[in-house]
Amino acid sequence: MRSLLRGEISLKGKVSPGQVVVCSLDNVGILIGKVNEISPRGILVDFMVRESRREKLAARLDWHATHTVRAAQLRRAPRIVPLHPAVELRLAETVTFTGMILDISLSGAAITLRPNPGLFVGTLIRVAGRYATVVREIEDGVAVQFVEPFTTDAFDRWVKL
């Protein structure tokens, strides 16, 4: 299977064509391959994948490509300030924080927390009744991405988490 890896790639050291690389991709796993070409856009790698794993891997990579496009479209979605900004966040269903929604979109929200517990990026939390992942820290709070985005017909200033 041959695939072009795009985006920010963190490499320890330099790579050259013909070199064997080990890629650890979130939600995909570990892939081993040989560098075929280096370009300003990324690296072209010939992955060494067993025949039995190729179809599953291709489906997973297709899903990620589709998800990336959908996420980019959702980021362009308008942000609103809900009429009911108070919200409760739960970590591991046992630790509760109270917060205020600064703004919300179809795919996520910016939330202030007092006190700010310093949640790590990647942490899965529940924002009221919706599961979300912390995607970045903001001043006095976090920005989250919902696991299941809102539908446009269920999204307006009256939205309540």
PyMOL commands that set and color helices and strands:
alter all, ss='L'
color gray80, all
select helices_A, chain A and resi 51-75+152-154
alter helices_A, ss='H'
color red, helices_A
select strands_A, chain A and resi 2-6+20-25+29-39+42-47+86-91+95-104+108-113+124-127+130-138+141-146
alter strands_A, ss='S'
color yellow, strands_A
deselect
rebuild
show_as cartoon
